[in-house]
């Protein structure tokens, strides 16, 4: 950035507005002409019937003139159109005050009404999931992701739960403290993790790859809940592998059962992808975290879906 003071981040100094005021503001924004915009990276935020481009938005291809962090876009702008770094598209820029008001309104909504879609920016897989619990990211899961999973499970009645990519059983142990009466199973590709999980008192922990979950549990009763905590994510695996694992695993989920998909890095799936798998999406995100500082960790994408 150059040329004077930059625009405030959308999450700073939020001005609370109600739904009617928000829709009136958007109608005014939509009267403006669309313009070419660029940026180092973009996300898409869908909320209240509108779509917004989120990121360090600039008004020239060199990224020299920054005009805030949000732009209103049409549904013609697809995630694949703005993949990679330094994408270009068209939209209607929001001024700093409108950015603040929009961020405040969206942050106040329920997680079933807001979705964050992260375009593919690179194909690097920096974390080896078989040794994840030794990585620097693991404490972030324990502090920020596990509590959200526990909260979601507090609203679900279940008797059998499967954790795909269970690691050493720490998440299973946290869930068992709240639901001691349930049956727990886990699957992981690391023999050390499997042994550690069994040492926590979990008998049904299997050393197996995620794509083999259906075969591994073919003779077992169907599960009521299946959890993917940081597994079906770009930081861990490619998209084809994630789709294969999800499809096969859903065959072991009973009718009316729930699936939870979350993680530290961006998910491979959107709500549309999950609906194509015959799932009803009940939660898509944690809206209050979407506009927080991206240099710090906050859980943003958080999918809870039910099998019909």
C-alpha positions in Angstrom: 0.0 0.0 0.0 1.1 3.6 -0.6 -0.2 7.0 -0.9 -1.5 8.0 2.6 -3.5 6.3 5.3 -5.0 3.0 4.3 -8.7 2.2 4.7 -9.7 0.6 8.1 -10.1 -3.1 8.2 -13.8 -4.2 7.9 -13.7 -5.7 11.5 -12.5 -2.5 13.2 -14.9 0.0 14.9 -18.0 -1.8 13.8 -21.2 0.2 13.7 -24.2 -2.0 14.5 -27.1 -1.9 12.0 -30.3 -3.9 11.7 -31.4 -5.9 8.7 -33.6 -3.2 7.2 -30.9 -0.7 7.3 -28.4 -3.2 5.9 -30.6 -3.9 2.9 -31.2 -0.2 2.2 -27.4 0.4 2.3 -26.9 -2.5 -0.2 -29.6 -1.1 -2.6 -27.7 2.2 -2.6 -24.4 0.4 -3.2 -25.9 -1.5 -6.1 -26.7 1.7 -7.9 -23.0 2.4 -8.4 -21.3 1.2 -11.6 -19.1 -1.9 -11.3 -15.4 -1.4 -11.7 -12.3 -3.5 -12.2 -10.7 -4.6 -9.0 -7.7 -6.6 -8.0 -6.0 -7.8 -4.9 -3.4 -10.2 -3.4 -6.2 -12.7 -2.5 -9.9 -12.8 -2.4 -12.6 -14.7 -0.4 -16.3 -14.8 -1.1 -18.8 -14.1 1.8 -22.4 -15.0 1.2 -25.0 -13.6 3.6 -28.5 -12.1 3.6 -29.0 -12.9 -0.1 -25.9 -11.0 -1.2 -22.3 -11.9 -2.1 -19.2 -9.9 -1.1 -15.6 -10.1 -2.2 -13.4 -10.0 0.9 -9.7 -9.3 0.8 -7.0 -6.5 0.3 -8.9 -5.0 -2.6 -7.2 -2.6 -5.0 -8.4 -0.6 -7.9 -5.5 -1.2 -10.2 -3.7 -4.4 -11.3 -0.5 -3.3 -9.5 -2.3 -3.2 -6.1 -1.2 0.4 -5.4 -4.5 2.0 -4.7 -6.3 0.3 -1.9 -10.0 1.1 -1.3 -11.1 -1.1 1.5 -11.7 -4.7 2.2 -15.2 -5.5 0.7 -16.9 -5.2 -2.6 -20.4 -6.3 -3.6 -20.4 -8.9 -6.4 -22.9 -10.8 -8.5 -23.4 -14.6 -8.5 -21.6 -14.7 -11.9 -18.3 -14.4 -10.0 -17.3 -17.9 -9.1 -14.7 -19.1 -6.7 -12.7 -20.6 -9.6 -12.7 -17.3 -11.4 -10.7 -15.6 -8.5 -8.5 -18.5 -7.6 -4.8 -18.1 -7.1 -3.0 -14.9 -6.2 -3.6 -11.4 -7.7 -7.0 -12.3 -9.2 -9.0 -9.7 -11.1 -12.8 -9.3 -11.3 -15.5 -6.6 -11.2 -17.6 -5.4 -8.3 -19.0 -2.4 -6.4 -16.6 -1.2 -3.8 -17.7 -0.4 -0.3 -16.3 2.6 1.5 -14.8 2.2 5.0 -18.0 3.1 6.8 -20.0 0.6 4.7 -17.3 -2.1 5.3 -17.6 -1.6 9.0 -21.4 -1.7 8.9 -21.5 -4.8 6.7 -19.0 -6.7 8.8 -20.9 -5.9 12.0 -24.2 -7.0 10.5 -22.9 -10.2 9.0 -21.0 -11.0 12.2 -24.3 -10.8 14.1 -26.0 -13.4 12.0 -26.4 -17.1 12.7 -23.9 -19.6 11.3 -26.5 -21.3 9.1 -27.0 -18.0 7.2 -23.4 -17.1 6.4 -20.9 -18.9 4.3 -17.2 -18.2 3.7 -15.9 -19.6 0.4 -12.2 -19.6 0.0 -10.9 -20.0 -3.6 -8.0 -22.3 -4.1 -4.8 -20.3 -3.9 -2.0 -22.9 -3.8 -1.7 -26.7 -3.8 0.9 -26.9 -1.0 0.3 -29.5 1.7 2.5 -28.1 4.5 1.2 -30.5 7.3 1.7 -34.3 7.3 -1.5 -35.3 9.1 0.0 -38.5 10.5 2.2 -36.3 12.8 -0.2 -33.4 13.2 -0.4 -33.4 16.9 3.4 -32.6 17.0 2.9 -29.6 14.8 2.6 -26.0 15.9 -1.0 -25.8 14.7 -2.3 -28.5 17.2 -2.7 -26.2 20.2 -4.9 -24.0 18.1 -7.3 -26.9 17.4 -7.5 -27.7 21.1 -8.1 -24.1 22.1 -10.4 -22.9 19.3 -11.8 -25.8 17.3 -12.7 -28.5 19.9 -15.0 -26.1 21.9 -17.0 -25.4 18.8 -17.4 -29.1 18.0 -18.5 -29.7 21.6 -21.0 -27.0 21.4 -22.5 -28.4 18.2 -22.7 -31.9 19.7 -24.5 -30.5 22.7 -27.5 -30.0 20.4 -27.3 -33.5 18.8 -28.6 -36.8 20.3 -26.2 -39.6 19.4 -25.2 -43.1 20.5 -22.3 -43.9 18.1 -19.6 -41.4 17.0 -16.7 -41.8 14.6 -13.8 -39.5 14.4 -12.0 -39.8 11.0 -8.4 -38.8 11.5 -8.7 -39.1 15.3 -5.0 -38.5 16.0 -4.2 -39.6 19.6 -7.8 -39.4 20.7 -7.7 -36.0 22.3 -10.9 -34.8 20.7 -12.6 -38.1 21.4 -11.6 -37.7 25.1 -13.1 -34.2 25.2 -16.4 -35.4 23.7 -16.5 -38.4 26.0 -16.3 -36.2 29.0 -19.6 -34.5 28.0 -21.2 -37.7 26.6 -19.9 -40.6 28.6 -22.7 -42.9 27.6 -21.9 -43.0 23.8 -19.8 -45.5 21.8 -16.7 -44.0 20.3 -14.6 -45.2 17.3 -11.7 -43.6 15.5 -9.5 -44.1 12.5 -6.0 -42.8 11.9 -3.0 -43.7 9.6 -0.4 -43.3 12.3 0.3 -46.4 14.5 1.6 -44.2 17.2 -1.6 -42.2 17.3 -3.7 -45.4 17.3 -1.7 -46.7 20.3 -2.0 -43.3 22.1 -5.8 -43.2 21.5 -6.2 -46.8 22.8 -4.2 -45.8 25.9 -7.0 -43.3 26.6 -9.5 -46.1 26.9 -10.8 -46.2 23.3 -11.0 -49.8 22.1 -12.3 -49.2 18.6 -9.4 -47.3 17.1 -8.2 -48.6 13.8 -5.0 -47.9 11.8 -6.4 -47.1 8.4 -6.4 -44.5 5.7 -9.5 -42.3 5.4 -10.5 -43.5 1.9 -10.8 -47.0 3.4 -13.3 -46.1 6.2 -16.3 -47.7 4.6 -14.6 -51.0 4.3 -13.0 -50.8 7.7 -16.5 -50.3 9.4 -18.6 -52.3 6.9 -19.6 -54.9 9.5 -20.2 -52.3 12.2 -23.6 -50.6 13.0 -24.0 -47.2 11.3 -22.9 -44.1 13.1 -25.0 -41.2 14.4 -22.2 -38.7 14.1 -19.1 -38.6 12.0 -16.4 -35.9 12.7 -13.8 -34.6 10.3 -11.7 -32.3 12.4 -9.0 -30.7 10.1 -9.0 -33.7 7.7 -10.9 -32.7 4.6 -8.9 -29.5 4.2 -6.4 -28.1 1.7 -3.6 -28.0 4.2 -3.9 -31.8 4.6 -4.9 -33.3 1.2 -6.0 -32.6 -2.3 -9.6 -32.1 -3.4 -10.0 -35.5 -5.1 -8.9 -37.4 -2.0 -11.2 -35.3 0.2 -14.3 -36.0 -2.1 -13.5 -39.7 -2.2 -13.2 -39.9 1.6 -16.4 -37.9 2.3 -18.5 -40.0 -0.2 -17.3 -43.3 1.2 -17.6 -42.3 4.8 -21.2 -41.0 4.4 -22.2 -44.6 3.5 -21.5 -45.4 7.2 -23.7 -42.6 8.5 -27.2 -43.5 9.5 -30.3 -41.7 8.2 -30.8 -38.6 10.3 -27.2 -38.7 11.4 -24.9 -35.7 11.4 -21.5 -34.9 9.9 -19.2 -32.1 11.2 -16.4 -30.8 8.9 -14.0 -28.2 10.2 -10.4 -27.3 10.4 -7.6 -24.8 10.7 -7.1 -24.3 6.9 -9.8 -23.8 4.3 -12.2 -26.7 3.6 -12.4 -28.4 0.2 -16.2 -28.3 0.4 -18.9 -25.6 0.2 -22.5 -26.0 1.3 -23.5 -26.6 -2.3 -21.0 -29.6 -2.4 -22.5 -31.1 0.7 -26.1 -30.7 -0.6 -25.0 -32.7 -3.6 -24.1 -35.5 -1.3 -27.7 -35.6 0.1 -27.0 -33.6 3.2 -29.0 -30.8 4.7 -26.6 -28.1 5.8 -27.4 -26.7 9.3 -24.4 -24.6 9.9 -21.8 -23.1 7.5 -19.5 -20.8 9.5 -18.8 -18.8 12.6 -19.7 -15.4 11.4 -18.2 -13.5 14.3 -14.8 -14.7 13.2 -14.9 -14.0 9.5 -13.8 -10.4 9.6 -11.3 -10.7 12.4 -7.6 -10.2 11.7 -6.4 -12.8 9.2 -2.9 -12.7 10.7 -4.2 -14.4 13.8 -6.0 -17.7 14.1 -9.8 -17.8 14.1 -12.0 -20.7 13.1 -14.2 -19.4 10.3 -15.5 -22.3 8.2 -17.6 -24.8 10.3 -20.0 -27.1 8.6 -22.7 -29.2 10.4 -25.0 -31.2 8.1 -27.6 -33.9 8.5 -28.1 -37.0 6.3 -31.7 -37.2 5.0 
